[in-house]
Amino acid sequence: MKNPKSLETSRISITAHYTSYVWAKNNLSHPLLTTWQGKAGYHLLDPLMKLGRSLGINDLETTLLQRHHIIDHLLEKLVTEHQVSQIIELACGLSARGYRFMKKFHLCRCILRNQFKLKDMMLKPGWIFLILF
């Protein structure tokens, strides 16, 4: 029989750490949402990303930033053109979209238990999260 801990799937992935670091580095996230794992992963991959850019290959950072801006643009369009007043963001990880958009509309953020614990420690009280178990 497997140990119940081995069935735990709500750990924070290295991609979530990496992505949150990229967003903060590019002023799309609150600096408190960065982790040492994200910073380490970023600097570990940076030489490969620079090599790719020199060869004309779209790197991971650029792709993440493009994706983030596209999502933000689509949300803005929904709010302004279709009078959407509430957004539910599923699997939002360490994203700071809610932090940036909370003045514009209500954003309900759904994250996993371990990510909630980490965000709870990183940010000031006042954020509302729906915890998925």
N, C-alpha and C positions, 0 to 999 in steps of 0.2 A: 504494500500500500504506500502511495506517495505521501510525503510530508506535505501538510496543507500549505506551508510556506512556499514550497516549490510550485504550487499552483497560482501563486500571486502574480497577477499580470499588470498591476498598476504602478510598477516602477517607472521612473522617469528615464526615457531613452536618451542615448547620447545625441540623437538628432534633435531632440527638444532642447537640450542644453546648448548645442551648437547653434541652432536657429535663434534662440533667445540672445545669444552673444552677438550674432550678426545683426539682429534688429537693434540692439542697444548701441552697438558700434556705429550704426547708421542713423541714430536718433529716431528710431521707430518704437522704442521700448523704454521703459523706466530702467535706469541703471541697476536698481535693486533686484531686477529680475534676471541678472546674469549670475552664473555660477562658475566656480573654478573649473569644473568639467568642460563647460562651454568654451571658456577662454583657452584651456589647454588643447581641446580638440581643434579650435580655430587655428592656433599657432602651429599645431602639428601638421595640419593640412595646407597651411598657407604656401609653403614652397611649391607644392603640387599645383595649387590654384594659379600661382604666378606663372608657372611653366605653361599651363593650359592657356592662360590669357595671351602669353607671348606667341602661342601657336594658333591663336584665333579661335580657341575653344571657349564656349560660354561656361564659366565656372559656377560652382555651387552657390557662392555668395550672391552673384548676379542673379541667378535663377530664383533664389529665395526672396531677394528684394523685388524682383519683377512680380512674382506671385503675390507678395504682400501688397504691393501697390495696386495690382489688379483687383484683389479682394476688397481693399479699401474703396477703390473707385466704384465697384459694383454696389457696395453698401451705401455709399453716398448717393448713388443714382436711385437706389430703392427708396431711400428716405426722401429725397427731393422730388422725384418724379412720380412716385406711387404712394406717397403719404404713409409709408411704413413707419411705425413708431416703436416697434419692439423687434429685436433680433435675438435669436437663440444661437449661440455659438457652441457647437459640440466639439469635444476633444480639443480644447483650446490650449492645452499644455501651459507653457510659460509665456504665452502671447500677452502683450500689453494693449491689444486692440481696445478692450473694455476701458482701460485707463485713459486712452486717448479719446475715445468716442463717447464717454459717459455723459458729457455735457450736451451732446447732440440728440441722443435717443437712449431708450432703455435697452440694455444689453444683458441678457441672461447668459451666464457662462457655465458650461458643464465640463467639469474636469474630474479626473480620477483622484482617489483618496490621497495617495502619496504626493501628487502634484498640489493638491489643496493644502496639505501640511506644509510643504515647502513655501508656497506663496503666502500662506498665513504668517510664516516666520519672516518673510522678506518684506512684506508691505505693511503699511499702516492699516489699522482696523477701518472698516467702512465699506469694503468691497463685499458684494454678495455673490456667493457661488452656490451652485447646485452640485452636491457631491454624489458621484456615481459609485456604487459599491459592487 
